[in-house]
Amino acid sequence: MKKFIPDAIYYEEKITNYELGRELLKKYGSVPKFIIDNHNNIEEMRKKNNKDFPYMKRNLIIGTRKTHKFVPNNKISDYLVPYTSSGCTAMCLYCYLVCNYNKCSYLRLFVNREEMLEKIIKTANESKSELVFEIGSNSDLILENSITDNLRWTIENFNKKSTKGYLTFPTKFDMVDDILDMPGKEKIIIRMSVNPKEIIQKIEIGTSPLENRVKAINKLVDRGYKVGILIAPVIFVDNWEMLYEELVIYLKNNLSDKVKANLFFEVIFMTYSYIHRKINEEAFPNSIDLYNKELMTGRGKGKYTYKQEIRKIGEEYIGNLLQKYFPENKIIYFS
């Protein structure tokens, strides 16, 4: 992947009180910079048109995270944890962060990483049981690491200071070489998100190709990481059955035996929204229309999910594919 160089940086002045904040300002010394009061409320950005969405993604926002509430989760982790970033430089046409941030789902970095990790470590060490903390629910930490080195820092410090517990995160990127030889990898669970090649190329704009993601999985497991696969989100495009069978066969043929010995799966179906539709129509006028009124139903204000009967067909089909090609591997959940 080409290294991300922002067109401009918008930052809260207090980030200079933190080592990482100072490092980032120095790293991008020649990039235009603008001081803001709050990373959550940049008036200039809010006033942009939907068609400007791809250009807004070229900016980098740096601040401090104020919210540190752990949200209970009963899937792959015990808690969803606010961590060192939100948003992304990629432009997946379905990105759920668009529901929360609208066109302002650009990459935001939070430099107060010490207090965030300390809370995780304290909670883990004081727990009577082994807890799993999801630290990547709002961003992609492999991508972020290519900018901040935060993932290496996190793995190193969690390993030094935690007596129990695990960290987990999903990714759509392949830039894993920087973390391959980290001590403490046995405390990390990485979940690679995959989709058919055609969906990645046309819908997951700015992410790593499927081939590179699979190579990254093999590298990670070879070096001792526990890795799972997210088939996510499942999208009922034309010929979806053929595309997803091709995907599962590709995984079967290209994942190493060592990966397949301990692999687990998660399967998530796409949620879409009115906000996505408006942004995509204006910012990506030639893109695939992901809304299908025949297959979708309303879910909450302005959101769409696949109808239950359609999802049931998808769950049965994907489940049968995985049972056929990966009979020894567990599907943790469908969502």
Rosetta silent file (secondary structure, phi, psi, omega in degrees, C-alpha in Angstrom):
SEQUENCE: MKKFIPDAIYYEEKITNYELGRELLKKYGSVPKFIIDNHNNIEEMRKKNNKDFPYMKRNLIIGTRKTHKFVPNNKISDYLVPYTSSGCTAMCLYCYLVCNYNKCSYLRLFVNREEMLEKIIKTANESKSELVFEIGSNSDLILENSITDNLRWTIENFNKKSTKGYLTFPTKFDMVDDILDMPGKEKIIIRMSVNPKEIIQKIEIGTSPLENRVKAINKLVDRGYKVGILIAPVIFVDNWEMLYEELVIYLKNNLSDKVKANLFFEVIFMTYSYIHRKINEEAFPNSIDLYNKELMTGRGKGKYTYKQEIRKIGEEYIGNLLQKYFPENKIIYFS
SCORE:     score description
SCORE:     0.000 S_00000001
   1 L     0.000  141.056  176.551    0.000    0.000    0.000 S_00000001
   2 L   -68.475  136.371 -178.882    1.168    3.526   -0.771 S_00000001
   3 L   -64.436  139.075 -179.350    2.073    5.456    2.384 S_00000001
   4 L   -79.392  121.181  172.303   -0.552    7.950    3.471 S_00000001
   5 L  -119.644  112.864 -175.257    0.586   11.566    3.322 S_00000001
   6 L   -67.900  151.654  173.831   -2.222   13.919    4.364 S_00000001
   7 L   -73.787  -33.017  179.603   -3.151   16.997    2.381 S_00000001
   8 E  -156.718  156.533  177.919   -3.677   18.884    5.647 S_00000001
   9 E  -120.741  129.841  173.989   -3.645   18.295    9.392 S_00000001
  10 E  -112.472  124.330 -173.387   -6.272   19.641   11.780 S_00000001
  11 E  -141.316  147.885  172.451   -5.213   19.322   15.408 S_00000001
  12 E   -76.356  135.192 -174.191   -6.191   20.252   18.944 S_00000001
  13 H   -59.402  -30.387 -176.357   -3.485   22.431   20.449 S_00000001
  14 H   -72.235   -6.644  177.353   -3.213   20.277   23.570 S_00000001
  15 H   -64.851  -18.365  178.595   -1.813   17.335   21.599 S_00000001
  16 H   -70.156  -10.108  175.918    1.576   19.028   22.032 S_00000001
  17 H   -80.947   -5.219 -176.664    1.386   17.928   25.685 S_00000001
  18 L  -118.459  142.475 -178.521    1.770   14.329   24.526 S_00000001
  19 H   -55.809  -46.507 -178.255    4.834   12.629   23.083 S_00000001
  20 H   -64.680  -37.272  177.740    2.898   11.100   20.190 S_00000001
  21 H   -60.513  -45.300  179.123    1.307   14.442   19.355 S_00000001
  22 H   -65.259  -39.659  179.521    4.672   16.117   19.078 S_00000001
  23 H   -61.769  -42.580 -177.649    6.039   13.221   17.011 S_00000001
  24 H   -67.940  -40.286  177.945    3.189   13.429   14.503 S_00000001
  25 H   -64.138  -36.398  178.012    3.514   17.185   14.047 S_00000001
  26 H   -72.133  -40.537 -178.737    7.226   16.736   13.450 S_00000001
  27 H   -58.756  -40.382 -179.066    6.709   13.770   11.114 S_00000001
  28 L  -106.742   48.618 -174.705    4.445   15.847    8.868 S_00000001
  29 L   -58.351  -32.652 -175.838    6.427   19.042    9.215 S_00000001
  30 L   -92.908   -2.290 -178.721    5.776   20.251    5.664 S_00000001
  31 L   -82.771  135.101  177.480    2.037   19.474    5.657 S_00000001
  32 L   -56.502  139.052 -175.647   -0.318   22.494    6.144 S_00000001
  33 E  -129.676  145.076 -179.024   -1.701   22.562    9.684 S_00000001
  34 E  -136.565  129.831  178.931   -4.752   24.151   11.293 S_00000001
  35 E   -81.251  135.432  178.996   -5.552   24.367   15.005 S_00000001
  36 E  -123.937  160.270  178.078   -9.069   23.277   15.991 S_00000001
  37 L   -81.377  -36.973 -173.318  -11.012   23.428   19.251 S_00000001
  38 L  -152.356  128.410 -178.757  -12.462   19.922   19.080 S_00000001
  39 L   -63.603  -20.555 -179.258  -11.841   16.976   16.752 S_00000001
  40 L   -83.162  -10.999 -172.046  -15.572   16.180   16.910 S_00000001
  41 L  -144.455   81.159  178.172  -16.705   19.539   15.585 S_00000001
  42 L  -105.352  103.212 -171.873  -14.755   21.013   12.680 S_00000001
  43 H   -56.265  -42.376 -179.530  -17.111   23.536   11.100 S_00000001
  44 H   -56.540  -38.696 -179.656  -15.198   23.689    7.828 S_00000001
  45 H   -73.356  -42.915 -178.381  -15.637   19.928    7.393 S_00000001
  46 H   -60.344  -28.548 -176.953  -19.301   19.844    8.370 S_00000001
  47 L   -86.252   -4.465  179.944  -20.092   22.393    5.656 S_00000001
  48 L   -66.718  156.195  175.426  -18.478   20.361    2.874 S_00000001
  49 L   -83.112  158.190  178.680  -20.656   18.821    0.176 S_00000001
  50 H   -57.306  -34.423 -178.611  -21.108   15.063   -0.118 S_00000001
  51 H   -65.295  -16.944  179.939  -19.143   15.102   -3.361 S_00000001
  52 H   -85.381   -0.870 -175.466  -16.118   16.286   -1.378 S_00000001
  53 H   -49.977  -48.944 -179.284  -16.064   13.079    0.686 S_00000001
  54 H   -62.159  -32.190 -179.650  -12.995   11.518   -1.065 S_00000001
  55 H   -76.318  -34.123  175.785  -11.025   14.750   -0.613 S_00000001
  56 H   -62.768  -32.792  179.019  -11.984   15.004    3.061 S_00000001
  57 L   -67.127  -12.145  179.856  -10.483   11.550    3.503 S_00000001
  58 L   -85.029   -2.724  178.846   -7.141   13.041    2.482 S_00000001
  59 E   -97.592  159.659  177.046   -6.970   15.028    5.735 S_00000001
  60 E  -123.116  130.186 -179.722   -5.694   13.878    9.105 S_00000001
  61 E  -110.817  131.013 -178.290   -7.340   14.945   12.368 S_00000001
  62 E  -126.265  129.762  179.660   -5.359   14.705   15.611 S_00000001
  63 E  -156.209 -159.632  174.561   -6.811   15.163   19.095 S_00000001
  64 L  -119.013  144.712  178.570   -7.334   13.455   22.431 S_00000001
  65 L   -84.819  126.934 -178.643  -10.031   10.909   23.150 S_00000001
  66 L   -94.621  -28.669 -177.382  -12.420   12.057   25.834 S_00000001
  67 L   -93.342  126.793 -177.970  -14.692    8.993   25.973 S_00000001
  68 L  -129.429   27.202 -176.698  -13.239    5.915   27.662 S_00000001
  69 L   -79.876  129.524  175.684  -16.351    3.831   28.333 S_00000001
  70 L   -84.796  132.284 -179.523  -16.060    0.085   27.780 S_00000001
  71 E  -107.243  121.634  179.443  -19.093   -1.422   26.051 S_00000001
  72 E   -57.521  142.015 -178.391  -19.931   -5.063   26.874 S_00000001
  73 L  -141.828  135.355 -175.390  -19.750   -7.345   23.845 S_00000001
  74 L  -116.635   32.774  178.243  -20.723  -10.978   23.603 S_00000001
  75 L  -108.976 -100.358 -178.629  -19.196  -11.968   20.284 S_00000001
  76 L   -89.237  -16.823 -176.086  -15.452  -12.282   19.884 S_00000001
  77 L  -130.963  168.584  174.155  -14.612  -10.006   22.830 S_00000001
  78 L   -87.742  -32.370 -178.990  -15.842   -9.109   26.294 S_00000001
  79 E  -139.993  141.461  164.667  -15.618   -5.353   25.714 S_00000001
  80 E   -89.439  125.777 -171.189  -15.523   -2.888   22.853 S_00000001
  81 L  -117.987  124.950  172.345  -12.907   -0.353   23.913 S_00000001
  82 L   -61.187  129.916 -176.803  -12.443    3.210   22.605 S_00000001
  83 L  -133.159 -146.659 -161.036   -8.844    3.327   21.476 S_00000001
  84 L   -81.570   -0.220  178.107   -6.274    5.323   19.536 S_00000001
  85 E  -158.054  162.709  167.926   -8.181    6.119   16.344 S_00000001
  86 E  -144.935  156.355 -176.014  -11.533    6.349   14.633 S_00000001
  87 L    77.236 -172.203 -170.522  -12.385    6.570   10.966 S_00000001
  88 L  -164.150  161.741  173.815  -10.141    5.489    8.140 S_00000001
  89 L   -88.242  -18.216  178.122   -8.407    6.626    4.961 S_00000001
  90 L   -73.522  169.581 -176.017  -10.193    3.914    2.950 S_00000001
  91 E  -134.935   57.547  176.088  -13.616    4.546    1.398 S_00000001
  92 E   -62.431  131.194 -171.468  -15.665    1.367    1.701 S_00000001
  93 L   -69.254  -11.673 -179.218  -19.072    2.228    0.289 S_00000001
  94 L  -110.533    2.482 -167.496  -20.869    0.575    3.220 S_00000001
  95 L   -45.575  122.889 -176.137  -18.637    1.797    6.098 S_00000001
  96 L   -68.238  -20.149  178.392  -20.682    1.746    9.292 S_00000001
  97 H   -67.214  -22.525  175.536  -18.749    4.740   10.641 S_00000001
  98 H   -62.729  -32.788  177.109  -20.532    6.867    8.030 S_00000001
  99 H   -61.620  -35.446 -177.743  -23.722    6.196   10.020 S_00000001
 100 H   -86.405  -38.849 -171.354  -22.070    7.790   13.065 S_00000001
 101 H  -115.081    0.854 -178.419  -19.956   10.527   11.496 S_00000001
 102 H    56.288 -137.752 -177.972  -21.626   11.095    8.118 S_00000001
 103 H   -74.707   -5.495  179.105  -19.066   12.476    5.648 S_00000001
 104 H   -91.480   34.209  179.349  -16.731   13.287    8.563 S_00000001
 105 L   -90.128   31.982  176.624  -15.606    9.646    8.879 S_00000001
 106 L   -72.710  171.957 -176.024  -12.019   10.616    8.066 S_00000001
 107 L   -74.274  125.028  173.442   -9.115    9.319   10.095 S_00000001
 108 E  -117.486  131.497  178.035   -8.800   10.769   13.587 S_00000001
 109 E  -108.968  140.237 -179.405   -5.829    9.926   15.772 S_00000001
 110 E  -117.303  121.632 -168.831   -5.893   10.214   19.569 S_00000001
 111 L   -90.504   -7.112  179.583   -2.545   10.826   21.223 S_00000001
 112 L   -86.075   53.709 -173.417   -3.469   10.093   24.857 S_00000001
 113 H   -67.655  -31.205 -177.322   -2.711    6.426   24.303 S_00000001
 114 H   -59.566  -48.097 -177.158   -1.120    5.872   27.721 S_00000001
 115 H   -68.638  -31.130  178.414   -4.312    6.493   29.699 S_00000001
 116 H   -68.664  -45.826 -179.081   -6.364    4.338   27.294 S_00000001
 117 H   -69.957  -36.484  179.400   -4.035    1.357   27.522 S_00000001
 118 H   -60.378  -38.057  179.046   -3.597    1.735   31.281 S_00000001
 119 H   -66.296  -40.167  177.308   -7.349    1.372   31.780 S_00000001
 120 H   -61.754  -47.933 -177.647   -7.368   -1.815   29.689 S_00000001
 121 H   -62.371  -43.011  179.925   -4.416   -3.255   31.622 S_00000001
 122 H   -62.377  -45.291  179.937   -5.943   -2.372   35.002 S_00000001
 123 H   -64.057  -42.447  179.721   -9.271   -3.958   34.052 S_00000001
 124 H   -64.115  -47.800 -175.636   -7.557   -7.078   32.701 S_00000001
 125 H   -67.397  -30.011 -178.063   -5.270   -7.545   35.688 S_00000001
 126 H   -87.094   -9.159 -178.355   -8.064   -7.080   38.246 S_00000001
 127 L   -76.768  145.649  176.759  -10.454   -9.484   36.536 S_00000001
 128 L   -77.141  -20.306 -179.577  -10.963  -12.974   37.927 S_00000001
 129 L  -118.964  166.383  176.300  -11.270  -14.309   34.390 S_00000001
 130 L   -75.546  122.623 -178.663   -9.357  -13.808   31.142 S_00000001
 131 L  -106.484  149.503  174.578  -10.924  -10.891   29.270 S_00000001
 132 E  -114.168  128.297 -177.305  -10.721  -10.032   25.567 S_00000001
 133 E  -111.693  122.090  176.491  -10.710   -6.344   24.610 S_00000001
 134 E   -85.451  108.028 -176.316  -11.741   -5.234   21.106 S_00000001
 135 L  -102.527    3.857 -176.289   -9.518   -2.217   20.398 S_00000001
 136 L  -124.194   29.306 -175.969  -10.293   -1.823   16.692 S_00000001
 137 L   -77.029  -16.946 -177.547  -14.052   -1.369   16.480 S_00000001
 138 L  -111.597   -1.093 -176.662  -13.809    2.253   15.300 S_00000001
 139 L  -161.617 -170.807  177.229  -10.810    2.109   12.985 S_00000001
 140 L  -120.681  110.134 -171.920   -8.201   -0.161   11.396 S_00000001
 141 H   -74.897  -22.568  173.256   -5.131   -0.523   13.600 S_00000001
 142 H   -68.362  -44.141  175.035   -2.934   -2.049   10.888 S_00000001
 143 H   -61.408  -49.092 -177.744   -3.567    1.047    8.791 S_00000001
 144 H   -59.818  -38.949 -179.126   -3.094    3.335   11.769 S_00000001
 145 H   -59.137  -30.564  179.359    0.161    1.626   12.703 S_00000001
 146 H   -68.634  -13.266  179.385    1.622    2.634    9.336 S_00000001
 147 H  -106.584  -41.976 -170.487    1.189    6.248   10.470 S_00000001
 148 H  -110.094  -19.547 -170.708    1.676    6.197   14.253 S_00000001
 149 L    66.563   18.590 -175.893    3.464    2.946   15.151 S_00000001
 150 H   -66.621  -33.300 -177.544    0.739    2.656   17.807 S_00000001
 151 H   -68.751  -42.972  175.002    0.124   -1.039   17.312 S_00000001
 152 H   -59.324  -45.329  179.281    3.735   -1.936   17.949 S_00000001
 153 H   -60.266  -42.450 -178.459    3.673    0.341   21.005 S_00000001
 154 H   -64.856  -48.569 -178.962    0.443   -1.262   22.223 S_00000001
 155 H   -61.110  -43.579 -179.308    1.625   -4.861   21.841 S_00000001
 156 H   -61.842  -47.760 -175.205    4.927   -4.075   23.565 S_00000001
 157 H   -76.888  -32.884  175.242    3.380   -2.275   26.539 S_00000001
 158 H   -65.380  -38.950  178.522    0.468   -4.654   26.991 S_00000001
 159 H   -64.270  -39.993 -177.268    2.954   -7.504   27.079 S_00000001
 160 H   -70.779  -37.813 -166.795    5.116   -5.755   29.697 S_00000001
 161 H  -109.092  -17.120 -178.754    2.363   -4.653   32.057 S_00000001
 162 L   -92.197  140.788  176.124   -0.569   -7.064   31.743 S_00000001
 163 L   -99.337  -12.248  177.688   -0.675  -10.299   33.705 S_00000001
 164 L  -159.723  174.031  176.939   -3.707  -11.593   31.816 S_00000001
 165 L    97.961  164.155 -178.848   -6.128  -10.717   29.047 S_00000001
 166 E  -135.686  151.824  172.399   -6.095  -10.432   25.244 S_00000001
 167 E  -112.398  142.590  177.659   -6.406   -7.660   22.681 S_00000001
 168 E  -139.812  154.010  177.246   -8.209   -8.145   19.372 S_00000001
 169 E  -161.601  152.206  173.894   -8.937   -6.098   16.276 S_00000001
 170 E   -95.579  162.625  176.038  -10.093   -6.564   12.665 S_00000001
 171 E  -153.858  154.211  171.769   -8.290   -5.286    9.586 S_00000001
 172 L  -116.466   15.729 -174.583   -8.618   -4.996    5.818 S_00000001
 173 L  -120.483  158.577 -172.670   -4.935   -4.187    5.328 S_00000001
 174 L  -109.488    4.719 -173.418   -1.808   -6.243    4.699 S_00000001
 175 L   -82.075   70.333 -172.564    0.943   -4.043    6.198 S_00000001
 176 L  -103.098   -4.559 -173.512    1.831   -6.481    8.970 S_00000001
 177 H   -57.980  -33.584 -176.864    5.611   -6.772    8.625 S_00000001
 178 H   -66.953  -19.556 -177.530    6.249   -4.231   11.400 S_00000001
 179 H  -110.266    2.433 -173.115    4.547   -6.419   14.030 S_00000001
 180 L   -61.931  -36.928 -173.929    5.712   -9.880   12.955 S_00000001
 181 L  -105.450   22.456 -178.775    8.551  -10.177   15.463 S_00000001
 182 L   -74.208  135.570  169.158    6.934   -8.461   18.438 S_00000001
 183 L   -69.702  149.236  179.246    7.155  -10.124   21.855 S_00000001
 184 L    91.957    6.476 -176.910    3.736  -10.623   23.411 S_00000001
 185 H   -63.868  -22.020  179.823    2.016  -11.713   20.189 S_00000001
 186 H   -67.752  -12.257  178.127    0.371  -14.605   22.066 S_00000001
 187 H   -96.644    6.631 -174.504   -1.849  -11.988   23.731 S_00000001
 188 E  -118.235  132.892  175.893   -3.102  -10.631   20.398 S_00000001
 189 E  -117.885  114.716 -178.276   -5.964  -11.963   18.228 S_00000001
 190 E  -105.045  133.485  179.918   -6.045  -10.514   14.713 S_00000001
 191 E  -119.298  114.769 -179.312   -9.108  -10.945   12.497 S_00000001
 192 E   -87.096  125.305  176.900   -8.655  -10.391    8.784 S_00000001
 193 E   -84.529  132.154  179.920  -11.757   -9.169    6.977 S_00000001
 194 E  -131.686  158.163  175.488  -12.238  -10.690    3.523 S_00000001
 195 L  -153.198  165.641  175.110  -14.681  -10.426    0.637 S_00000001
 196 L   -56.306  150.608 -176.767  -14.767  -11.611   -2.978 S_00000001
 197 H   -53.547  -42.683 -177.543  -12.185   -9.910   -5.201 S_00000001
 198 H   -63.236  -38.528  178.834  -14.848   -8.047   -7.181 S_00000001
 199 H   -69.259  -41.428  177.449  -16.395   -6.581   -4.021 S_00000001
 200 H   -60.387  -45.807 -176.470  -13.003   -5.478   -2.703 S_00000001
 201 H   -66.705  -39.643 -172.210  -12.128   -3.802   -5.997 S_00000001
 202 H   -99.039  -19.716 -172.638  -15.443   -2.026   -6.534 S_00000001
 203 L  -121.918  -36.301 -179.466  -16.774   -1.458   -3.010 S_00000001
 204 E   -96.009   65.610 -171.293  -13.898   -1.576   -0.495 S_00000001
 205 E   -66.620  128.516  176.014  -12.049    1.316   -2.099 S_00000001
 206 L    87.884   10.689  177.797   -8.541    1.959   -0.815 S_00000001
 207 L  -105.249  174.504 -177.842   -8.070   -1.341    1.034 S_00000001
 208 L   -75.657  145.867  176.687   -5.614   -4.169    0.391 S_00000001
 209 L   -62.050  157.009 -179.973   -6.359   -6.766   -2.338 S_00000001
 210 H   -56.088  -44.961 -178.137   -7.590  -10.199   -1.262 S_00000001
 211 H   -56.543  -42.191 -179.100   -4.333  -11.864   -2.316 S_00000001
 212 H   -69.802  -35.624  178.784   -2.330   -9.547   -0.057 S_00000001
 213 H   -64.818  -42.157 -179.603   -4.670  -10.051    2.880 S_00000001
 214 H   -66.385  -41.407  175.882   -4.308  -13.830    2.622 S_00000001
 215 H   -60.015  -38.817  178.439   -0.519  -13.566    2.426 S_00000001
 216 H   -64.176  -40.536  177.186   -0.634  -11.390    5.553 S_00000001
 217 H   -59.060  -47.595 -179.474   -2.670  -14.043    7.386 S_00000001
 218 H   -60.517  -41.103  178.211   -0.092  -16.695    6.531 S_00000001
 219 H   -61.800  -48.186 -175.808    2.743  -14.454    7.724 S_00000001
 220 H   -61.202  -46.672 -178.679    1.021  -13.632   11.010 S_00000001
 221 H   -67.689  -38.084  178.456    0.218  -17.237   11.892 S_00000001
 222 H   -59.832  -31.818 -179.705    3.698  -18.386   10.870 S_00000001
 223 L   -93.546    3.997  170.963    5.131  -15.923   13.405 S_00000001
 224 L   108.350    4.637  177.227    2.817  -17.020   16.218 S_00000001
 225 L   -81.699  148.587  168.553   -0.266  -14.808   16.092 S_00000001
 226 E   -86.282  128.720 -174.664   -3.759  -16.199   16.533 S_00000001
 227 E  -132.203  136.348  172.021   -5.769  -15.176   13.465 S_00000001
 228 E  -119.348  172.266  179.472   -9.421  -15.461   12.492 S_00000001
 229 E  -122.657  128.794  171.869  -11.302  -14.510    9.352 S_00000001
 230 E   -96.960  116.863  167.628  -14.238  -12.151    9.097 S_00000001
 231 E   -89.518   98.449 -167.266  -16.342  -12.714    6.002 S_00000001
 232 E  -161.024  141.899  -16.675  -17.736   -9.231    6.206 S_00000001
 233 E   -83.041  146.530  173.154  -19.880   -7.715    5.198 S_00000001
 234 E   -70.224  127.133 -177.290  -21.722  -10.241    3.084 S_00000001
 235 L  -122.993  128.477 -177.971  -23.361   -8.239    0.282 S_00000001
 236 L   -85.138   68.870  173.587  -26.071   -9.684   -1.964 S_00000001
 237 L   -80.141  173.763  175.151  -24.727   -8.368   -5.250 S_00000001
 238 L   -57.734  139.790  178.611  -25.487  -10.072   -8.557 S_00000001
 239 L    62.092   30.087 -175.425  -24.021  -13.592   -8.657 S_00000001
 240 H   -61.244  -35.991 -179.701  -23.271  -13.422   -4.931 S_00000001
 241 H   -60.081  -46.415 -179.526  -23.452  -17.203   -4.518 S_00000001
 242 H   -64.293  -43.148 -177.460  -20.751  -17.756   -7.142 S_00000001
 243 H   -63.319  -42.198 -177.519  -18.573  -14.938   -5.786 S_00000001
 244 H   -75.272  -29.998  173.662  -18.637  -16.182   -2.202 S_00000001
 245 H   -67.684  -41.671  176.391  -17.952  -19.778   -3.231 S_00000001
 246 H   -59.097  -39.636  178.608  -14.959  -18.532   -5.248 S_00000001
 247 H   -62.155  -49.800 -176.660  -13.819  -16.642   -2.142 S_00000001
 248 H   -65.263  -38.351  176.352  -14.046  -19.662    0.153 S_00000001
 249 H   -64.230  -40.692  178.269  -12.281  -21.880   -2.410 S_00000001
 250 H   -60.728  -43.131  178.127   -9.533  -19.254   -2.734 S_00000001
 251 H   -62.245  -45.098 -179.760   -9.084  -19.284    1.039 S_00000001
 252 H   -58.622  -40.257 -174.275   -8.988  -23.084    1.079 S_00000001
 253 H   -83.395  -20.043 -171.004   -6.311  -23.175   -1.629 S_00000001
 254 H  -118.426  -12.312  172.593   -4.116  -20.315   -0.422 S_00000001
 255 L   -78.260  143.277 -179.430   -4.158  -20.369    3.380 S_00000001
 256 L   -70.510  160.157  177.096   -1.315  -22.354    4.888 S_00000001
 257 H   -61.228  -34.964  179.293   -1.926  -25.626    6.707 S_00000001
 258 H   -64.632  -38.792  176.140   -0.778  -23.939    9.901 S_00000001
 259 H   -63.723  -50.099 -174.427   -3.490  -21.271    9.470 S_00000001
 260 H   -64.807  -20.790 -179.894   -6.196  -23.836    8.725 S_00000001
 261 H   -68.095  -27.535 -174.723   -5.295  -25.844   11.832 S_00000001
 262 H  -131.495   14.122 -174.195   -6.556  -23.114   14.201 S_00000001
 263 L   -71.568  144.278  170.117   -8.708  -20.818   12.045 S_00000001
 264 E  -130.531  159.929 -176.613  -12.110  -19.493   13.143 S_00000001
 265 E  -122.395  148.115  165.430  -14.731  -17.537   11.205 S_00000001
 266 E  -125.670  142.672 -179.573  -17.134  -14.678   11.827 S_00000001
 267 E  -127.860  122.282 -176.413  -19.834  -13.834    9.278 S_00000001
 268 E  -126.789  133.268  179.081  -21.475  -10.387    9.198 S_00000001
 269 E   -94.686  149.718 -173.877  -24.157   -9.159    6.793 S_00000001
 270 L   -65.975  137.019  164.305  -24.160   -5.602    5.458 S_00000001
 271 E  -108.917  135.952 -177.678  -26.073   -2.773    7.095 S_00000001
 272 E  -124.930  176.442 -178.713  -26.660    0.205    4.826 S_00000001
 273 E  -156.433  165.580  175.245  -28.254    3.626    5.293 S_00000001
 274 H   -61.466  -37.771  179.897  -29.826    6.652    3.681 S_00000001
 275 H   -62.502  -45.492  176.117  -26.655    8.601    4.535 S_00000001
 276 H   -55.350  -47.778 -176.114  -24.517    6.121    2.615 S_00000001
 277 H   -58.333  -45.329 -177.692  -26.784    6.396   -0.404 S_00000001
 278 H   -66.168  -44.629  179.310  -26.602   10.199   -0.524 S_00000001
 279 H   -64.685  -47.367 -177.157  -22.806   10.328   -0.112 S_00000001
 280 H   -63.518  -38.625  179.190  -22.174    7.522   -2.605 S_00000001
 281 H   -60.927  -36.897 -175.570  -24.488    9.040   -5.231 S_00000001
 282 H   -93.007  -36.746 -177.268  -22.572   12.331   -5.134 S_00000001
 283 H   -87.322  -30.284 -178.213  -19.025   11.210   -4.302 S_00000001
 284 L  -133.272   67.918 -172.493  -18.979    7.974   -6.336 S_00000001
 285 L   -63.097  -20.668 -179.166  -21.625    8.459   -9.055 S_00000001
 286 L  -100.902   10.468 -176.506  -20.415    5.476  -11.092 S_00000001
 287 L   -83.107  168.300  176.527  -20.279    3.034   -8.184 S_00000001
 288 L   -64.695  137.223  174.406  -22.507    0.024   -7.514 S_00000001
 289 L   -83.899  111.682 -176.213  -25.847    0.905   -5.902 S_00000001
 290 L   -82.472  -10.949  179.076  -25.846   -1.174   -2.731 S_00000001
 291 L   -82.904  131.680  177.820  -29.471   -0.404   -1.891 S_00000001
 292 L  -137.592  103.893 -174.281  -31.959   -3.037   -3.022 S_00000001
 293 L   -65.832  -21.623  178.818  -35.540   -2.412   -1.938 S_00000001
 294 L   -74.489  -28.034 -174.897  -36.526   -5.968   -2.856 S_00000001
 295 L  -104.384  -17.297 -170.561  -34.015   -7.443   -0.434 S_00000001
 296 E  -109.988  158.676  175.595  -33.821   -4.792    2.300 S_00000001
 297 E  -137.622  158.844 -179.490  -36.006   -3.524    5.111 S_00000001
 298 E   -69.988  145.446  176.391  -35.796   -0.515    7.410 S_00000001
 299 L  -142.949  100.161 -177.500  -33.924   -0.785   10.678 S_00000001
 300 L    72.573 -171.039 -175.144  -34.077    2.254   12.901 S_00000001
 301 L   -72.965  109.803  173.183  -33.810    5.773   11.584 S_00000001
 302 L    74.429    9.719 -178.881  -32.522    5.780    8.015 S_00000001
 303 E  -109.303  153.942  179.194  -30.864    2.356    8.159 S_00000001
 304 E  -129.885  139.298  170.130  -31.444   -0.726    6.037 S_00000001
 305 E  -129.936  166.177  176.693  -30.683   -4.383    6.645 S_00000001
 306 E   -70.420  143.363  178.264  -31.449   -7.462    4.623 S_00000001
 307 L   -58.597  150.601 -175.545  -34.857   -8.974    5.292 S_00000001
 308 H   -55.525  -42.019 -178.045  -34.839  -11.899    7.710 S_00000001
 309 H   -67.810  -30.721  177.352  -35.780  -14.424    5.027 S_00000001
 310 H   -72.963  -42.956  178.014  -32.948  -13.145    2.796 S_00000001
 311 H   -61.403  -39.954  179.975  -30.449  -13.284    5.636 S_00000001
 312 H   -60.748  -41.015  176.561  -31.543  -16.806    6.465 S_00000001
 313 H   -61.355  -44.402  179.916  -30.778  -17.860    2.889 S_00000001
 314 H   -63.941  -44.085  179.700  -27.360  -16.177    3.163 S_00000001
 315 H   -61.346  -43.619 -179.425  -26.548  -17.744    6.528 S_00000001
 316 H   -65.866  -40.815 -177.574  -27.438  -21.211    5.275 S_00000001
 317 H   -68.552  -49.466 -179.869  -25.454  -20.759    2.056 S_00000001
 318 H   -64.849  -41.146  178.676  -22.300  -19.316    3.670 S_00000001
 319 H   -59.828  -42.499  178.773  -22.561  -21.820    6.509 S_00000001
 320 H   -66.642  -38.130  176.575  -22.738  -24.724    4.057 S_00000001
 321 H   -60.109  -46.754 -178.093  -19.753  -23.376    2.102 S_00000001
 322 H   -68.199  -36.094  176.997  -17.635  -23.180    5.233 S_00000001
 323 H   -64.932  -37.001 -178.947  -18.773  -26.608    6.371 S_00000001
 324 H   -70.596  -46.581 -172.901  -17.833  -28.035    2.968 S_00000001
 325 H   -97.305  -21.426  178.947  -14.409  -26.429    2.607 S_00000001
 326 L  -133.049   60.852 -173.326  -13.449  -25.857    6.272 S_00000001
 327 L   -63.846  -21.820 -177.254  -15.239  -28.667    8.148 S_00000001
 328 L   -92.542   -3.383 -172.718  -12.831  -28.547   11.105 S_00000001
 329 L  -107.690  140.630 -172.714  -13.083  -24.799   11.689 S_00000001
 330 E   -85.440  139.593  167.516  -15.630  -23.065   13.904 S_00000001
 331 E   -93.767  113.087 -176.128  -18.028  -20.297   12.889 S_00000001
 332 E   -67.036  -43.997  179.481  -18.131  -18.098   16.001 S_00000001
 333 E  -166.299  161.062  164.373  -21.294  -16.259   14.973 S_00000001
 334 E  -108.937  141.341  179.352  -23.468  -14.863   12.205 S_00000001
 335 L  -143.280    0.000    0.000  -24.504  -11.211   12.583 S_00000001
